[in-house]
């Protein structure tokens, strides 16, 4: 059955693209087909000490007979598979050289099988091993090749002939430390042989030969993804075998120094296919060597042998080891325990399978059982050159599965005793230059002078009876003789005699003969055939050939080289054969046989130093060797760079694909990837290197986008597997492109200004500085040199042009005209290519001027200069054109625009002004720009009345009674506007309460005008205390004068008395009072004509210009002043102001400060005569001016309250004097 199963990666995923090297396939198939030849000779294990070695089958007279194996016997072999020559001869390329590993072999069972229609006892021989090759190249991967071998063989017990073998091979490849695991093949092969194949013909004797003829049937099964299994076959096969020598195979197991070399030849009998060294002590092969015609070499060498402990020992003892055909003969089976004691009552089966005879036996008390059998005439499937047949006879203990075996030889003629030296069985051990070789007919018997030769000469007893001891005389090549004793020889036994010879240096070239004679003195009278007592052995003595190989010169890869060894010679005649062993690759050698010693047309695909060994072999297989090292030079790889579609020029920022696929390496070892690529691209002007856009710089192609105009040079470096580097490049012309994607943005500091309209119209304030940012896309090398042209006001001011250079552009701009402005931007590269004009729109909004509001102002005195500076601000473009004004009179509309509060009474930020009347004054500071937008601030000023400062100047401080006393008031001060209206009231005696009001200091004795002095004459003597009170509209101050009035000898009163003819002083005083009344009346009339009340006349100021009310004043005029506020003379509400013109400034009016306090009264000492005249009536008249006005007889006017009357009643009485009866009654108490 041929089936295919998938290979697996890590046991799960299939690996695609992996191809099994055909040479490796060949190795696997040959291993499978040839393991069948190894089974019986492929086992090894540890050394066995003599004390533990037991041999059950005996060699009659010392012959090497078939062993008796036990279940559990085991061997270990060191396996070595050399496949170099095999691969070389296959014409394939692989670096696999050897497979190595241990082969374990053991006996697992003994069973009965049927073969050739005959029941046969067979061993089941199991074997297993793991053979590995490291560093194998498979499918482009380097890894390890593992061959896991498991075998089951059926081997005939009687002669170790192979009945069948089943082999399982699991071949796996692993790479990358086990990351890739590939099951290359899982094979099962079954080989069957009919009749069973005899690789040995026991008993073994040197020079014995036999032939195998059999039919081999091979059945294949299993699976592989990499090759097709062979078809099942059945074919006739034959092979020839010979025991060619006895000697030491030089294996690790130490008990095999006397082993027998059994060589196998092909059907022609001329070509050696394999050989084995049978080791009797190990009961198996010591060395198994196989080599086929195509170069596969396999070696198994014994490392160890471990026999299973025997419960009983079965020994088959024949009456004679050989006998004639069809005759009765006897045999014993002896059974002993491990201590050597007889075992009785042991049930046995005696088997003579060649004749198909079996018998059941039981051992007697002596541990033996006897049987007589007919020898029969069965031939041997493997006929020999010296007997009829040889058959194994078996004693079988089925209960314990143990056997004992001995070989019985059939012959058509039998003799009792016959000694002979066997010249054809001589084994020769030759040592040359420290190397020992066991010669045999295959390699030839020859030597050269100086060789050390040891001859092992077999002396055989061809009879069926044991013979006596004797001698062997050996005659050497030089004619000298020597003798050696020969011990007793058992029936059909062999004794070896050893002779040594050092070939003399002067030994002539030619054949030398060594003769042997047994029983040279003729003492063996029982020897039935003394004609064969003498035999000879020939050996050729020659000279070594001379190897001569001409050294070739250093040569590049893939160039043919001839190796000439034709100067090699063989001085002893003949034509030498030259064997060239050529190191074709690392650890790979190829062998060439050249009869003419000329090896032609050798070449290497990889550079390096390679060794060539020459071995010259002459007709005698003598050899000479030499070696030369040939230097093979690497061939550099090649590469050519091209572009996609063969373009030679592209616009900048266009992608292009460079190809380096036109490349290779003639001497590559990896045809799938002959070179490694590395693209080396230029570096941009900013220092950044270009890279392949795929991200892979090591592929045959490279796509890249040049970002700068000019010559773009793409360079590729290819490197072959030897490290040789070749460079190639391509110069691509990269042309200019115009700037594109120009965009304009506007920024207010770090904040971008946006607008949702399409197109966007940015909103800015007049004179607001914003930044115009421009961006554009262009090739990298043009960016730094781009020229930016800006027209921030294309339509209104086209001459306004700003230019910048660089990758981007940013300019700070502002507009001083309101409205919509168009911005234009254009970008040019250094080739004059334009981005086209990009427009932007901005709407400029006027910024209103801003006036700083005023703080609280200090109260201002009448006629005092008031200076103030208004603070305002506007955009720079408007600041110089602003209209800056003060409006100080809200009653007048100078510009006749209907707004009395926007006049320019004063122009400019500074104002100096004064008021002649007290009161709450409001002025407005306003600023207007060229767009008519304005802002203003109000100033609330409290103008307070200044108290007069009374001052007097007297001419005398002491006068006489009746003397005119003059007091000047010119130094009295007040505000300018109040000076003419000051009232000077005189109390001529502050200690006399003339008006009976309870206050003697406030009598109104006299009144003078501003600038008018007091002129007065006292009529009485004494110290006079006079008080001057100076009053303006709302305040007053006083000064006291003390004057001393002394009596006049004549006297004023006396004058009066003498001149009035007896008119009393009272009358005189009354006259004075009348004069005062006239003055008062005059003042009252003056006030009447001016239309002012007494209070208005005192206070003055434009705010009281209105006529006195005839109806009650508003109640808010009498609301109490808030606690903590300074007392106000009068609180006046500001006129209504347009909110749109004045903003939030209207209510910020200042609270006036209180009137200045009265100055302290000054006292001036003036001595005047005492005056006792009562003037209380005058005081009453004057008090009427300051006390609460009398309520009319008709009651309070309609709507008035008493509080209102107390304030304004006096004025009402004056205004209504013509129609209202006087409420004052003057009581002239004369």
Rosetta blueprint (number, residue, H / E / L):
1 X L
2 X L
3 X E
4 X L
5 X L
6 X L
7 X L
8 X L
9 X E
10 X L
11 X L
12 X L
13 X E
14 X L
15 X L
16 X L
17 X L
18 X L
19 X L
20 X L
21 X L
22 X H
23 X H
24 X H
25 X H
26 X H
27 X H
28 X H
29 X H
30 X H
31 X H
32 X H
33 X H
34 X H
35 X H
36 X H
37 X H
38 X L
39 X H
40 X H
41 X H
42 X L
43 X L
44 X L
45 X L
46 X L
47 X L
48 X L
49 X L
50 X H
51 X H
52 X H
53 X L
54 X L
55 X L
56 X L
57 X L
58 X L
59 X L
60 X L
61 X L
62 X L
63 X L
64 X E
65 X L
66 X L
67 X L
68 X L
69 X L
70 X L
71 X L
72 X L
73 X L
74 X E
75 X E
76 X E
77 X E
78 X E
79 X E
80 X E
81 X E
82 X E
83 X L
84 X H
85 X H
86 X H
87 X H
88 X H
89 X H
90 X H
91 X L
92 X L
93 X L
94 X L
95 X L
96 X L
97 X L
98 X E
99 X E
100 X E
101 X E
102 X E
103 X E
104 X E
105 X E
106 X E
107 X E
108 X E
109 X E
110 X E
111 X E
112 X E
113 X E
114 X E
115 X E
116 X L
117 X L
118 X E
119 X E
120 X E
121 X E
122 X E
123 X E
124 X E
125 X E
126 X E
127 X E
128 X E
129 X E
130 X E
131 X E
132 X E
133 X E
134 X E
135 X E
136 X E
137 X E
138 X E
139 X L
140 X L
141 X E
142 X E
143 X E
144 X E
145 X E
146 X E
147 X E
148 X E
149 X E
150 X E
151 X E
152 X E
153 X E
154 X E
155 X E
156 X E
157 X L
158 X L
159 X L
160 X L
161 X L
162 X E
163 X E
164 X E
165 X E
166 X E
167 X E
168 X E
169 X E
170 X E
171 X E
172 X E
173 X E
174 X E
175 X E
176 X L
177 X L
178 X L
179 X L
180 X E
181 X E
182 X E
183 X E
184 X E
185 X E
186 X E
187 X E
188 X E
189 X E
190 X E
191 X E
192 X E
193 X E
194 X E
195 X E
196 X E
197 X E
198 X L
199 X L
200 X L
201 X L
202 X L
203 X L
204 X E
205 X L
206 X L
207 X L
208 X L
209 X E
210 X E
211 X E
212 X E
213 X E
214 X E
215 X E
216 X E
217 X E
218 X E
219 X E
220 X E
221 X E
222 X E
223 X E
224 X E
225 X L
226 X L
227 X L
228 X L
229 X L
230 X L
231 X L
232 X L
233 X E
234 X E
235 X E
236 X E
237 X E
238 X E
239 X E
240 X E
241 X E
242 X E
243 X E
244 X E
245 X E
246 X E
247 X E
248 X L
249 X L
250 X L
251 X L
252 X L
253 X L
254 X L
255 X L
256 X L
257 X L
258 X L
259 X E
260 X E
261 X E
262 X E
263 X E
264 X E
265 X E
266 X L
267 X L
268 X L
269 X L
270 X L
271 X L
272 X E
273 X E
274 X E
275 X E
276 X E
277 X E
278 X E
279 X E
280 X L
281 X L
282 X L
283 X L
284 X E
285 X E
286 X E
287 X E
288 X E
289 X E
290 X E
291 X E
292 X L
293 X L
294 X L
295 X L
296 X L
297 X E
298 X E
299 X E
300 X E
301 X E
302 X E
303 X E
304 X E
305 X E
306 X E
307 X L
308 X L
309 X L
310 X L
311 X L
312 X E
313 X E
314 X E
315 X E
316 X E
317 X E
318 X E
319 X L
320 X L
321 X L
322 X E
323 X E
324 X L
325 X L
326 X L
327 X L
328 X E
329 X E
330 X E
331 X E
332 X E
333 X E
334 X E
335 X E
336 X E
337 X E
338 X L
339 X L
340 X L
341 X L
342 X E
343 X L
344 X L
345 X L
346 X L
347 X E
348 X E
349 X E
350 X E
351 X E
352 X E
353 X L
354 X L
355 X L
356 X L
357 X E
358 X E
359 X E
360 X E
361 X E
362 X E
363 X L
364 X L
365 X L
366 X L
367 X L
368 X E
369 X E
370 X E
371 X E
372 X E
373 X E
374 X E
375 X L
376 X L
377 X L
378 X L
379 X L
380 X L
381 X L
382 X L
383 X L
384 X E
385 X L
386 X L
387 X L
388 X L
389 X E
390 X E
391 X E
392 X E
393 X E
394 X E
395 X E
396 X E
397 X E
398 X L
399 X L
400 X L
401 X L
402 X E
403 X E
404 X E
405 X E
406 X E
407 X E
408 X E
409 X E
410 X E
411 X L
412 X L
413 X L
414 X L
415 X L
416 X L
417 X L
418 X L
419 X E
420 X E
421 X E
422 X E
423 X E
424 X E
425 X E
426 X E
427 X E
428 X E
429 X E
430 X E
431 X E
432 X E
433 X L
434 X L
435 X E
436 X E
437 X E
438 X E
439 X E
440 X L
441 X L
442 X L
443 X L
444 X L
445 X L
446 X E
447 X E
448 X E
449 X L
450 X L
451 X L
452 X E
453 X E
454 X E
455 X E
456 X E
457 X E
458 X E
459 X E
460 X E
461 X E
462 X L
463 X L
464 X L
465 X L
466 X L
467 X E
468 X L
469 X L
470 X E
471 X E
472 X E
473 X E
474 X E
475 X E
476 X L
477 X L
478 X L
479 X L
480 X L
481 X E
482 X E
483 X E
484 X E
485 X E
486 X E
487 X L
488 X L
489 X E
490 X L
491 X L
492 X L
493 X L
494 X E
495 X E
496 X E
497 X E
498 X E
499 X E
500 X E
501 X E
502 X E
503 X L
504 X L
505 X L
506 X L
507 X L
508 X L
509 X L
510 X E
511 X E
512 X E
513 X E
514 X E
515 X E
516 X E
517 X E
518 X E
519 X L
520 X L
521 X L
522 X L
523 X L
524 X L
525 X L
526 X L
527 X L
528 X L
529 X L
530 X H
531 X H
532 X H
533 X L
534 X E
535 X E
536 X E
537 X E
538 X E
539 X E
540 X E
541 X E
542 X E
543 X L
544 X L
545 X L
546 X E
547 X L
548 X L
549 X L
550 X L
551 X L
552 X L
553 X L
554 X L
555 X E
556 X E
557 X L
558 X L
559 X L
560 X L
561 X E
562 X E
563 X E
564 X E
565 X L
566 X L
567 X L
568 X L
569 X E
570 X L
571 X L
572 X L
573 X L
574 X L
575 X L
576 X L
577 X E
578 X E
579 X E
580 X E
581 X E
582 X E
583 X E
584 X E
585 X E
586 X L
587 X L
588 X E
589 X E
590 X E
591 X E
592 X E
593 X E
594 X E
595 X L
596 X L
597 X L
598 X E
599 X E
600 X E
601 X E
602 X E
603 X L
604 X L
605 X L
606 X L
607 X L
608 X E
609 X E
610 X E
611 X E
612 X E
613 X E
614 X E
615 X E
616 X E
617 X E
618 X L
619 X L
620 X L
621 X L
622 X L
623 X E
624 X E
625 X E
626 X E
627 X E
628 X E
629 X E
630 X E
631 X E
632 X E
633 X E
634 X L
635 X L
636 X L
637 X L
638 X E
639 X E
640 X E
641 X E
642 X E
643 X E
644 X H
645 X H
646 X H
647 X L
648 X L
649 X E
650 X E
651 X E
652 X L
653 X L
654 X L
655 X E
656 X E
657 X E
658 X E
659 X E
660 X E
661 X E
662 X E
663 X E
664 X E
665 X L
666 X L
667 X L
668 X L
669 X L
670 X L
671 X H
672 X H
673 X H
674 X L
675 X E
676 X E
677 X E
678 X E
679 X E
680 X E
681 X L
682 X L
683 X E
684 X L
685 X L
686 X L
687 X L
688 X L
689 X E
690 X L
691 X L
692 X L
693 X L
694 X L
695 X L
696 X L
697 X L
698 X L
699 X L
700 X L
701 X E
702 X E
703 X E
704 X E
705 X E
706 X L
707 X L
708 X L
709 X L
710 X E
711 X E
712 X E
713 X E
714 X E
715 X E
716 X E
717 X E
718 X E
719 X E
720 X E
721 X L
722 X L
723 X L
724 X L
725 X E
726 X E
727 X E
728 X E
729 X E
730 X E
731 X E
732 X E
733 X E
734 X E
735 X E
736 X L
737 X L
738 X L
739 X L
740 X E
741 X E
742 X E
743 X E
744 X E
745 X E
746 X E
747 X E
748 X E
749 X L
750 X L
751 X E
752 X E
753 X E
754 X L
755 X L
756 X L
757 X L
758 X L
759 X L
760 X L
761 X E
762 X E
763 X E
764 X E
765 X E
766 X L
767 X L
768 X L
769 X L
770 X E
771 X E
772 X E
773 X E
774 X E
775 X E
776 X E
777 X E
778 X L
779 X L
780 X H
781 X H
782 X H
783 X H
784 X L
785 X L
786 X L
787 X E
788 X E
789 X E
790 X E
791 X E
792 X L
793 X L
794 X L
795 X L
796 X L
797 X L
798 X L
799 X L
800 X L
801 X L
802 X E
803 X E
804 X E
805 X E
806 X L
807 X L
808 X L
809 X E
810 X E
811 X E
812 X E
813 X E
814 X L
815 X L
816 X L
817 X L
818 X L
819 X E
820 X E
821 X E
822 X E
823 X E
824 X E
825 X E
826 X E
827 X E
828 X E
829 X L
830 X L
831 X L
832 X L
833 X L
834 X E
835 X L
836 X L
837 X L
838 X E
839 X E
840 X E
841 X E
842 X E
843 X E
844 X E
845 X E
846 X L
847 X L
848 X L
849 X L
850 X E
851 X E
852 X L
853 X L
854 X L
855 X L
856 X L
857 X L
858 X L
859 X L
860 X E
861 X E
862 X L
863 X L
864 X L
865 X L
866 X E
867 X E
868 X E
869 X E
870 X L
871 X L
872 X E
873 X E
874 X L
875 X L
876 X H
877 X H
878 X H
879 X H
880 X L
881 X L
882 X L
883 X E
884 X E
885 X E
886 X E
887 X E
888 X L
889 X L
890 X L
891 X L
892 X L
893 X L
894 X L
895 X L
896 X L
897 X L
898 X L
899 X L
900 X L
901 X L
902 X L
903 X L
904 X L
905 X L
906 X E
907 X E
908 X L
909 X L
910 X E
911 X E
912 X E
913 X E
914 X L
915 X L
916 X L
917 X L
918 X L
919 X E
920 X E
921 X E
922 X E
923 X E
924 X E
925 X E
926 X E
927 X E
928 X E
929 X L
930 X L
931 X L
932 X L
933 X L
934 X E
935 X E
936 X E
937 X E
938 X E
939 X E
940 X E
941 X E
942 X E
943 X E
944 X E
945 X L
946 X L
947 X L
948 X L
949 X E
950 X L
951 X L
952 X L
953 X E
954 X E
955 X L
956 X L
957 X L
958 X E
959 X E
960 X E
961 X L
962 X L
963 X L
964 X E
965 X E
966 X E
967 X E
968 X E
969 X L
970 X L
971 X L
972 X L
973 X E
974 X L
975 X L
976 X H
977 X H
978 X H
979 X H
980 X L
981 X L
982 X L
983 X E
984 X E
985 X E
986 X E
987 X E
988 X L
989 X L
990 X L
991 X L
992 X L
993 X L
994 X L
995 X L
996 X L
997 X L
998 X L
999 X L
1000 X L
1001 X L
1002 X L
1003 X L
1004 X L
1005 X L
1006 X E
1007 X E
1008 X E
1009 X L
1010 X L
1011 X L
1012 X L
1013 X L
1014 X E
1015 X E
1016 X E
1017 X E
1018 X L
1019 X L
1020 X L
1021 X E
1022 X E
1023 X E
1024 X E
1025 X E
1026 X E
1027 X E
1028 X E
1029 X E
1030 X E
1031 X E
1032 X L
1033 X L
1034 X L
1035 X L
1036 X E
1037 X E
1038 X E
1039 X E
1040 X E
1041 X E
1042 X E
1043 X E
1044 X E
1045 X E
1046 X E
1047 X L
1048 X L
1049 X L
1050 X L
1051 X L
1052 X H
1053 X H
1054 X H
1055 X H
1056 X H
1057 X H
1058 X H
1059 X H
1060 X L
1061 X L
1062 X L
1063 X L
1064 X L
1065 X H
1066 X H
1067 X H
1068 X H
1069 X H
1070 X H
1071 X H
1072 X H
1073 X H
1074 X H
1075 X H
1076 X H
1077 X H
1078 X H
1079 X H
1080 X H
1081 X H
1082 X H
1083 X H
1084 X H
1085 X H
1086 X H
1087 X H
1088 X H
1089 X H
1090 X H
1091 X L
1092 X L
1093 X L
1094 X H
1095 X H
1096 X H
1097 X H
1098 X H
1099 X H
1100 X L
1101 X L
1102 X H
1103 X H
1104 X H
1105 X L
1106 X L
1107 X L
1108 X L
1109 X L
1110 X L
1111 X L
1112 X L
1113 X L
1114 X L
1115 X H
1116 X H
1117 X H
1118 X H
1119 X L
1120 X L
1121 X L
1122 X L
1123 X L
1124 X L
1125 X L
1126 X L
1127 X L
1128 X L
1129 X L
1130 X L
1131 X L
1132 X L
1133 X L
1134 X L
1135 X L
1136 X L
1137 X L
1138 X L
1139 X H
1140 X H
1141 X H
1142 X H
1143 X L
1144 X L
1145 X L
1146 X L
1147 X L
1148 X L
1149 X L
1150 X L
1151 X L
1152 X L
1153 X L
1154 X L
1155 X L
1156 X L
1157 X L
1158 X L
1159 X L
1160 X L
1161 X L
1162 X E
1163 X E
1164 X E
1165 X E
1166 X E
1167 X E
1168 X E
1169 X E
1170 X L
1171 X L
1172 X L
1173 X L
1174 X L
1175 X L
1176 X H
1177 X H
1178 X H
1179 X H
1180 X H
1181 X H
1182 X H
1183 X H
1184 X L
1185 X L
1186 X L
1187 X L
1188 X L
1189 X L
1190 X L
1191 X L
1192 X L
1193 X L
1194 X L
1195 X L
1196 X L
1197 X L
1198 X L
1199 X L
1200 X L
1201 X L
1202 X H
1203 X H
1204 X H
1205 X H
1206 X H
1207 X H
1208 X H
1209 X H
1210 X H
1211 X H
1212 X H
1213 X H
1214 X H
1215 X H
1216 X L
1217 X L
1218 X L
1219 X L
1220 X L
1221 X L
1222 X L
1223 X L
1224 X L
1225 X L
1226 X L
1227 X L
1228 X L
1229 X L
1230 X L
